Amino acid sequence: MTKKIFAALAICLALAPAAAADPFNVKVDQTVPLKLNQPANSVIVGNATVADVTVHDARTLLVTGKAYGSTNLTVLDRAGNTIYTSQLVVGGEDDDGLTIVRSGATYSYSCVDKCRATPKVGDAPAHFQDVMTTVTGKQQSASGAH
């Protein structure tokens, strides 16, 4: 009788889809590697505006946080079996970041050596645009564009 129970349990475990992992956390504008136990064939992100996934090799994914929120990540093998599935949570401030909320509008700063404005998803539109104008102007100057 015990052998039949263990055999049934083994069959159930073999046929069950991959267990859901703990939520995978990544910060906005950061990339975190995700190592897989088996080679991946397909990668599906529920909401591509929240996170992006790049395949580095068959067993390594690079997960980049794009916007605050959560979505799901599912990885399939060549046979279409789920080998990894998890909730993907994007959020968190950098340890050197500062966020100011003024009259309901958000203003983000990076404070590595001193605080400087940095563009973040969710910032006040005018603040975001001003910072992006500075960033793109610097990039154009560095590339020699006018």
MITOR-651239 format. One line per field, with one value per atom (N, C-alpha, C): x, y, z; residue in one letter. Coordinates in nm, 3 decimals. Example, Ala and Ser with C-alpha at 12.3 -4.5 7.8 and 13.67 -1.06 7.14 Angstrom:
2
X	c(1.319,1.230,1.320,1.285,1.367,1.290)
Y	c(-0.569,-0.450,-0.330,-0.225,-0.106,0.003)
Z	c(0.780,0.780,0.780,0.708,0.714,0.787)
residuo	c(A,A,A,S,S,S)
END
This chain:
146
X	c(0.082,0.000,0.087,0.193,0.282,0.350,0.388,0.452,0.358,0.230,0.132,0.115,0.117,0.104,0.224,0.346,0.467,0.470,0.426,0.423,0.324,0.207,0.107,0.158,0.224,0.281,0.388,0.473,0.579,0.521,0.414,0.350,0.288,0.222,0.161,0.266,0.377,0.484,0.545,0.560,0.619,0.529,0.398,0.303,0.262,0.287,0.246,0.331,0.274,0.354,0.451,0.550,0.650,0.581,0.627,0.569,0.595,0.500,0.517,0.623,0.718,0.826,0.780,0.861,0.835,0.836,0.772,0.776,0.920,0.944,1.075,1.073,1.163,1.164,1.278,1.249,1.349,1.311,1.409,1.382,1.368,1.296,1.281,1.420,1.443,1.569,1.687,1.660,1.767,1.744,1.852,1.846,1.900,1.829,1.867,1.869,1.978,1.978,1.890,1.828,1.747,1.801,1.855,1.910,1.800,1.791,1.691,1.756,1.680,1.731,1.731,1.651,1.639,1.647,1.683,1.687,1.548,1.541,1.415,1.398,1.275,1.243,1.159,1.063,0.976,0.969,0.964,0.953,0.835,0.744,0.623,0.616,0.605,0.586,0.443,0.366,0.226,0.205,0.284,0.269,0.406,0.437,0.569,0.596,0.496,0.523,0.580,0.564,0.616,0.758,0.786,0.918,0.952,1.081,1.130,1.223,1.223,1.311,1.390,1.521,1.611,1.671,1.681,1.742,1.892,1.969,2.116,2.168,2.122,2.147,2.030,2.032,1.916,1.878,1.972,1.944,1.957,1.978,1.993,1.906,1.815,1.732,1.777,1.764,1.793,1.663,1.619,1.490,1.514,1.453,1.469,1.337,1.339,1.221,1.203,1.083,1.057,0.965,0.866,0.770,0.720,0.677,0.627,0.503,0.496,0.380,0.417,0.324,0.351,0.288,0.346,0.297,0.341,0.326,0.372,0.476,0.559,0.662,0.646,0.639,0.628,0.733,0.801,0.904,0.867,0.871,0.836,0.959,0.962,1.069,1.027,1.111,1.086,0.955,0.916,0.793,0.669,0.687,0.574,0.537,0.620,0.596,0.646,0.573,0.615,0.731,0.846,0.962,0.986,0.923,0.934,0.813,0.754,0.647,0.654,0.633,0.643,0.572,0.532,0.486,0.612,0.610,0.723,0.684,0.756,0.723,0.832,0.791,0.884,0.852,0.951,0.931,1.057,1.041,1.153,1.239,1.278,1.369,1.512,1.601,1.743,1.783,1.887,1.936,1.986,2.029,2.080,1.979,1.852,1.749,1.671,1.611,1.527,1.404,1.287,1.162,1.093,1.057,0.985,0.845,0.745,0.607,0.559,0.526,0.484,0.352,0.248,0.115,0.068,0.099,0.056,0.143,0.243,0.333,0.464,0.522,0.644,0.764,0.875,1.001,1.110,1.185,1.286,1.427,1.513,1.652,1.743,1.860,1.965,2.067,2.103,2.190,2.319,2.390,2.513,2.619,2.656,2.748,2.678,2.586,2.493,2.366,2.257,2.128,2.113,2.076,2.050,1.920,1.845,1.720,1.746,1.659,1.669,1.528,1.511,1.376,1.329,1.212,1.152,1.008,0.963,0.823,0.737,0.637,0.546,0.578,0.693,0.726,0.629,0.624,0.543,0.585,0.491,0.526,0.625,0.607,0.699,0.840,0.849,0.979,1.046,0.970,1.023,1.075,0.995,1.034,1.159,1.168,1.286,1.412,1.401,1.518,1.555,1.456,1.484,1.546,1.505,1.565,1.714,1.748,1.888,1.965,1.907,1.973,1.996,1.893,1.909,2.003,2.002,2.096,2.240,2.264,2.398,2.439,2.346,2.377,2.409,2.335,2.360,2.495,2.530,2.661,2.774,2.756,2.860,2.877,2.769,2.777,2.817,2.827,2.865,2.748,2.625,2.506,2.477,2.409,2.378,2.243)
Y	c(-0.120,0.000,0.126,0.126,0.241,0.268,0.162,0.178,0.246,0.213,0.273,0.423,0.458,0.600,0.679,0.624,0.694,0.703,0.598,0.599,0.705,0.711,0.811,0.953,0.973,1.104,1.142,1.048,1.074,1.113,1.045,1.076,1.216,1.249,1.383,1.492,1.471,1.571,1.586,1.477,1.481,1.552,1.537,1.596,1.738,1.779,1.912,2.019,2.136,2.244,2.295,2.369,2.423,2.504,2.488,2.559,2.708,2.785,2.931,2.969,3.046,3.091,3.212,3.249,3.374,3.487,3.599,3.711,3.749,3.775,3.818,3.970,4.032,4.176,4.240,4.351,4.430,4.577,4.663,4.807,4.868,4.978,5.052,5.091,5.077,5.113,5.027,4.909,4.817,4.684,4.610,4.478,4.375,4.264,4.156,4.025,3.946,3.817,3.715,3.628,3.518,3.390,3.301,3.173,3.068,2.990,2.884,2.748,2.651,2.516,2.436,2.480,2.410,2.513,2.470,2.563,2.615,2.744,2.808,2.809,2.802,2.815,2.939,2.968,3.084,3.159,3.291,3.376,3.469,3.472,3.554,3.648,3.778,3.880,3.929,3.926,3.966,4.109,4.202,4.343,4.401,4.417,4.464,4.610,4.684,4.822,4.825,4.717,4.709,4.656,4.552,4.491,4.437,4.422,4.366,4.251,4.146,4.033,4.007,3.995,3.963,3.826,3.744,3.612,3.627,3.603,3.610,3.479,3.367,3.234,3.146,3.019,2.933,2.920,2.946,2.933,3.065,3.175,3.304,3.409,3.469,3.579,3.706,3.819,3.948,4.026,4.051,4.115,4.262,4.352,4.496,4.558,4.631,4.703,4.829,4.846,4.962,5.064,5.016,5.105,5.037,5.117,5.062,4.978,4.865,4.779,4.633,4.548,4.405,4.341,4.231,4.152,4.009,3.924,3.787,3.753,3.654,3.605,3.454,3.401,3.257,3.217,3.105,3.053,2.909,2.880,2.747,2.679,2.545,2.470,2.440,2.368,2.339,2.261,2.179,2.100,2.179,2.305,2.387,2.372,2.303,2.287,2.410,2.448,2.561,2.517,2.587,2.555,2.662,2.778,2.883,2.974,3.010,3.109,3.185,3.315,3.397,3.530,3.587,3.726,3.812,3.912,4.001,4.138,4.183,4.307,4.411,4.526,4.633,4.752,4.799,4.913,4.947,5.011,5.041,5.156,5.232,5.343,5.295,5.359,5.333,5.383,5.322,5.366,5.510,5.556,5.692,5.787,5.748,5.830,5.913,6.018,6.107,6.138,6.125,6.160,6.268,6.375,6.486,6.488,6.492,6.504,6.642,6.724,6.861,6.884,6.917,6.941,6.825,6.704,6.584,6.545,6.625,6.593,6.537,6.443,6.375,6.426,6.446,6.492,6.399,6.337,6.239,6.295,6.254,6.298,6.180,6.180,6.084,6.159,6.102,6.171,6.091,6.058,5.981,6.062,6.178,6.265,6.394,6.442,6.548,6.525,6.579,6.550,6.623,6.544,6.598,6.536,6.614,6.565,6.447,6.348,6.231,6.194,6.156,6.124,5.988,5.983,5.858,5.853,5.734,5.714,5.760,5.842,5.891,6.030,6.086,6.224,6.323,6.444,6.551,6.568,6.575,6.580,6.691,6.810,6.920,6.891,6.838,6.803,6.694,6.590,6.480,6.533,6.616,6.671,6.758,6.842,6.927,6.842,6.739,6.653,6.577,6.526,6.453,6.543,6.669,6.764,6.780,6.788,6.799,6.672,6.557,6.429,6.412,6.434,6.416,6.521,6.642,6.745,6.703,6.644,6.596,6.483,6.391,6.279,6.330,6.429,6.485,6.554,6.627,6.693,6.590,6.482,6.378,6.307,6.295,6.224,6.317,6.447,6.544,6.596,6.555,6.603,6.747,6.818,6.959,6.972)
Z	c(0.000,0.000,0.000,0.082,0.091,-0.043,-0.114,-0.245,-0.344,-0.338,-0.429,-0.400,-0.271,-0.233,-0.284,-0.262,-0.308,-0.461,-0.529,-0.675,-0.725,-0.664,-0.703,-0.677,-0.564,-0.531,-0.632,-0.669,-0.766,-0.901,-0.944,-1.072,-1.067,-0.958,-0.944,-0.950,-0.881,-0.882,-1.021,-1.092,-1.225,-1.325,-1.309,-1.403,-1.367,-1.244,-1.200,-1.267,-1.299,-1.354,-1.248,-1.294,-1.202,-1.093,-0.974,-0.861,-0.872,-0.828,-0.829,-0.728,-0.771,-0.684,-0.603,-0.506,-0.434,-0.535,-0.503,-0.597,-0.631,-0.758,-0.805,-0.802,-0.727,-0.708,-0.785,-0.849,-0.919,-0.905,-0.900,-0.889,-1.028,-1.035,-1.160,-1.209,-1.338,-1.405,-1.362,-1.306,-1.267,-1.337,-1.358,-1.420,-1.322,-1.309,-1.218,-1.297,-1.287,-1.356,-1.285,-1.363,-1.311,-1.371,-1.287,-1.332,-1.329,-1.434,-1.446,-1.428,-1.378,-1.359,-1.489,-1.586,-1.714,-1.826,-1.947,-2.060,-2.095,-2.122,-2.160,-2.311,-2.355,-2.496,-2.522,-2.430,-2.444,-2.312,-2.321,-2.203,-2.224,-2.126,-2.138,-2.019,-2.046,-1.943,-1.958,-1.850,-1.855,-1.903,-1.851,-1.886,-1.917,-2.044,-2.087,-2.053,-2.007,-1.965,-1.824,-1.748,-1.611,-1.609,-1.689,-1.690,-1.828,-1.851,-1.976,-1.940,-2.021,-1.998,-2.125,-2.110,-2.219,-2.192,-2.294,-2.279,-2.303,-2.197,-2.209,-2.268,-2.212,-2.267,-2.223,-2.258,-2.233,-2.087,-1.996,-1.853,-1.775,-1.845,-1.777,-1.844,-1.764,-1.811,-1.740,-1.807,-1.748,-1.738,-1.614,-1.587,-1.554,-1.629,-1.609,-1.567,-1.456,-1.410,-1.493,-1.551,-1.635,-1.568,-1.493,-1.428,-1.301,-1.205,-1.079,-1.105,-1.037,-1.050,-1.038,-1.074,-1.072,-1.194,-1.233,-1.346,-1.321,-1.418,-1.399,-1.506,-1.472,-1.562,-1.571,-1.693,-1.715,-1.817,-1.788,-1.878,-1.914,-2.043,-2.093,-2.153,-2.145,-2.211,-2.355,-2.427,-2.569,-2.590,-2.491,-2.502,-2.461,-2.418,-2.376,-2.231,-2.155,-2.010,-1.935,-1.832,-1.749,-1.662,-1.677,-1.594,-1.488,-1.504,-1.404,-1.418,-1.306,-1.306,-1.175,-1.182,-1.062,-1.083,-0.973,-0.973,-0.985,-1.067,-1.089,-1.034,-0.929,-0.860,-0.889,-0.943,-0.976,-0.886,-0.816,-0.727,-0.653,-0.541,-0.453,-0.499,-0.402,-0.427,-0.415,-0.487,-0.469,-0.332,-0.275,-0.144,-0.147,-0.264,-0.275,-0.340,-0.341,-0.404,-0.303,-0.353,-0.272,-0.355,-0.295,-0.361,-0.280,-0.347,-0.283,-0.342,-0.255,-0.298,-0.256,-0.357,-0.332,-0.404,-0.328,-0.384,-0.469,-0.426,-0.497,-0.615,-0.648,-0.759,-0.704,-0.776,-0.731,-0.810,-0.738,-0.795,-0.745,-0.837,-0.799,-0.816,-0.722,-0.723,-0.692,-0.752,-0.721,-0.636,-0.521,-0.427,-0.403,-0.511,-0.498,-0.425,-0.475,-0.403,-0.359,-0.440,-0.403,-0.483,-0.438,-0.501,-0.634,-0.737,-0.870,-0.922,-0.996,-1.051,-1.144,-1.137,-1.224,-1.270,-1.395,-1.443,-1.391,-1.334,-1.287,-1.334,-1.369,-1.405,-1.289,-1.316,-1.213,-1.164,-1.206,-1.167,-1.231,-1.174,-1.232,-1.378,-1.471,-1.613,-1.651,-1.599,-1.634,-1.581,-1.459,-1.400,-1.484,-1.517,-1.598,-1.731,-1.798,-1.929,-1.918,-1.815,-1.795,-1.778,-1.696,-1.671,-1.799,-1.871,-1.994,-2.101,-2.106,-2.200,-2.170,-2.042,-2.002,-2.038,-2.009,-2.037,-2.187,-2.268,-2.412,-2.471,-2.418,-2.463,-2.436,-2.322,-2.288,-2.382,-2.408,-2.498,-2.638,-2.686,-2.819,-2.824,-2.719,-2.715,-2.716,-2.643,-2.636,-2.769,-2.846,-2.974,-3.088,-3.060,-3.162,-3.244,-3.204,-3.276,-3.236,-3.322,-3.292,-3.234)
residuo	c(M,M,M,T,T,T,K,K,K,K,K,K,I,I,I,F,F,F,A,A,A,A,A,A,L,L,L,A,A,A,I,I,I,C,C,C,L,L,L,A,A,A,L,L,L,A,A,A,P,P,P,A,A,A,A,A,A,A,A,A,A,A,A,D,D,D,P,P,P,F,F,F,N,N,N,V,V,V,K,K,K,V,V,V,D,D,D,Q,Q,Q,T,T,T,V,V,V,P,P,P,L,L,L,K,K,K,L,L,L,N,N,N,Q,Q,Q,P,P,P,A,A,A,N,N,N,S,S,S,V,V,V,I,I,I,V,V,V,G,G,G,N,N,N,A,A,A,T,T,T,V,V,V,A,A,A,D,D,D,V,V,V,T,T,T,V,V,V,H,H,H,D,D,D,A,A,A,R,R,R,T,T,T,L,L,L,L,L,L,V,V,V,T,T,T,G,G,G,K,K,K,A,A,A,Y,Y,Y,G,G,G,S,S,S,T,T,T,N,N,N,L,L,L,T,T,T,V,V,V,L,L,L,D,D,D,R,R,R,A,A,A,G,G,G,N,N,N,T,T,T,I,I,I,Y,Y,Y,T,T,T,S,S,S,Q,Q,Q,L,L,L,V,V,V,V,V,V,G,G,G,G,G,G,E,E,E,D,D,D,D,D,D,D,D,D,G,G,G,L,L,L,T,T,T,I,I,I,V,V,V,R,R,R,S,S,S,G,G,G,A,A,A,T,T,T,Y,Y,Y,S,S,S,Y,Y,Y,S,S,S,C,C,C,V,V,V,D,D,D,K,K,K,C,C,C,R,R,R,A,A,A,T,T,T,P,P,P,K,K,K,V,V,V,G,G,G,D,D,D,A,A,A,P,P,P,A,A,A,H,H,H,F,F,F,Q,Q,Q,D,D,D,V,V,V,M,M,M,T,T,T,T,T,T,V,V,V,T,T,T,G,G,G,K,K,K,Q,Q,Q,Q,Q,Q,S,S,S,A,A,A,S,S,S,G,G,G,A,A,A,H,H,H)
END
